[in-house]
C-alpha cells in the first residue's frame, strides 16, 4: 500500500526552519499518523462506505485513512479514499452488509507503519526503520537539532540513539552525515512538503525557499516504491 501525505492536509505537521520540525513530519507520516478525530456517521451501501464528519477532515482521493472503533469490524483499518467532499469521504467496503456502523468511531491519516527506535532518548533526533519482516533492519537516523537543515545517516543496526554499526556515509565521506534541507530561513515560516511512502521506503519533497520549487529526498530499506 502506498501512503501519501502533504502539508495542505488538515492537522498536518508544519515544516519550518525550526529545530524538530522535520522530525515531526517524518514521525507523523511514518509512525503515528495525524489529523485524528471522531467520525459522525459511517454507513455502507452496495459495498461502499461513507464516513461523515462534523467539520473538516485530512483526506484526499487516493490517500489512506485509518478507521477504528467501528462495528462491523470490516470497516476498521487502513482504507484507500475513493472520493471526498468537505465533510465526507468514501472507501470500498467489500463484504460488509448495508447499514449504519455503530461504536465510537475515529479516523486519522494512516501512518506508513515504520518503527521508531529509542523514542525520547534525544531531543529532536529520531531513529526509525521499516517494520515489515522482509526488511533488512537497517536504520535511518535524522538529527533535526539544527534550524534550516537536518543531518542524516543510515546504519545496519543501532544499539542506542547515537551508536550503531555499518554507518553510511562514513565520516571520511561526509563529516556529520548528509544534509537534508528544511527551510531557507531559520524561523517559523511554514514550508510546503509532500511525503510518499510504503512499508520499506519513502520519498520526501520539500520547498525550502517557498513557492513550488521542491528538493526531492529518498530514504528506505530498498527502492521499493512502485
N, C-alpha and C positions, 0 to 999 in steps of 0.2 A: 504494500500500500504506500502511495506517495502522499506526503503531508506538505501542505503549502501554507505559509504564513506571510503576512506583510504588515507594515507599520500603520496602515489605514484601518485595521480591524479594531472594533470596539474592545477595549480592555488590553490592547497590545502594549507590551513594554516599550518605553521611549528610549531610543538610541540617541546619545548626545556626546559631547566632549567632556564627559564626567566619569570619574572612576567608577567602575562596576556596571556601567550602562550596557556594554556589550555582553558581559557575563549574564546580566539579567535577561537579555534577548535570547541567548543560547539556551539558558536553563529553562525558560518558559516554553520555548518551542520543542526542545528535545526531551525534557524530563517532566515538567509539571503541567503544561497546558496553561491556558489563560482565558479570561472572559467568562468565568463560571457564574452561573445564575439559575434561577428557577424557571422551569417550563410551565406555562399557564395551562395549556392543554396539549394532549398528544393523542391523535386519532388515526385510525387506519381505515383505508378504503381501497379495495382492489389491489392490495399489495404495496400501496404507497402510504407512508406515514407522514402526517403533517403536524409539526410542532409549532405552537404559537407562543408568543411572549408578550408580557405587559409593556415592554419597551424595545429598545434596540438589542440586537444580537451580534456576535462577531463573525458570522458565517458568510461565505460566498460560494457560488456554484463551483463544485469540484474540490472544495476544501473538506476537511474531515472534522466532524463533530463527535464528541464522546458523550453519550447519554447514560444516565444511571438512575436507579430508583423506580423504574417503571415495571409494571405488570401488565401484559405478558413480558417475560424476561427477554424474548427475542428482539425487543425494542432497545435493549441496553447495549453498550459497547460502542465501538467506532463505526461511524456511518458516513459515507460519502454524500455530500449535499447535492441534490438534483436541481432544486430551484429555490429562490428566495424572494421574499418581499421585505419591507421594512420591519415587520413584526412576526414573520413566519418563515419556516424552511420545510422542505420535504426531503425524504430519503426512502430508498427501497426497503420494504419490509416483507420479503417473500415468506410465505407460510404462516404469517401472523393473521389471525382472524380479524375481520372488520369489527370496528367498535372503538370505544374510548379507553385508553390506558388508565390505570389507577396507580396510586403511590405518590410519594414526594419526589417528583422528577426534576432532575437537574441536567444541565449540559455545559460543555466548555469546548474551546478549541483543543482538539485532542493532541497530546504530545506524541512525538515520533517514537517513543519507547526506549530512549537511551538511559543509561545508568550513571548517576553521579557518584563519584568516589570521594571519601573523606569530607563529607558535607560539613561546612562550617569551620574547617580546620584553619583556613587562612582567608582573611577578608579580601573580597574582590578577586579571588583566584578560584578557578573551577577545574576539576579533572573529571573526565567522563569518557564512557566508551559504549559501543553498541552492546545491547543485552542479548541479542539473539544467539542461539547456541552455535551457529555455523560461523560466527565471527572469530577473528584471531585472538581477541582480547587486548589488542593494542589500545593505548590510552591517549587522548588529546588533553593537553594542559593549556589553559588560557589564563595568563596573568594580566588582569584588567585593572591594575592599580594606577596606571597612567591615565591621562586625560584624553589625548587625541588619538592614541594608538594603544593596542594591546600586544603583548608578546606571546608567541605560540610555539609550543614544542609537541612532539609526539614521542611516546615511549612504548617499548614492547610490553612492559609491566611497570607498575609503581607500588612501592611499599608505604609511602605516605605522600602528602600533597606536594612535597619538594624533592622526593627521592625516587629514582627509577633506574631501570636498565634498558639498554637498547635505544638510547636517546637519539633523536634526529630533529633538527640538524645538530651536528656536533659544535662545540664551542669554536673549534678551528674553522668551521664553515660559516657560522653566523652567531657571533657572541651575544648571548642573552636570548637567542631564538629569533624566529621570524617576526615581522611586524604586520599586524592586521589593523587597517585604518578604521576609525570611528567617526571623526569629525575634523574639519579643518580648523576649528576654533575650540579652545578649552572653556566651554560654557555649557549651559543647559539648553541651547538651541536644538530642537528636535531634527534628526536626520532620517530620511526615508531608508527603509531596508526591506528586503524580501529574503525569505529562507525557504528552501525546498529540500525535504529530507525523506529518507526511508530508514529502515532499521539498521543500515550499515554505513551510511554516508550522508553528507549534506552539502549543498551549495548555499552560500550567503552572499548576497549582493547589497552593498551599502553605498550611499551617496554622501561622501564626507563633506563636499562643498555645497550641498543642496542641489536643487534642480533635478534633472533626470540623467546625470552622468554617474553611472554606478561602477564600483570596483567589485569584481567577482572573486570570491574566495571559495576554496573547497577543502573539506576535511572528511576522512572516512576510513573505514576498515579496508574497503576496496571501492573502486568507482562503480558502484552497483546501481546507481540511479538510471532508470530507463525512461 
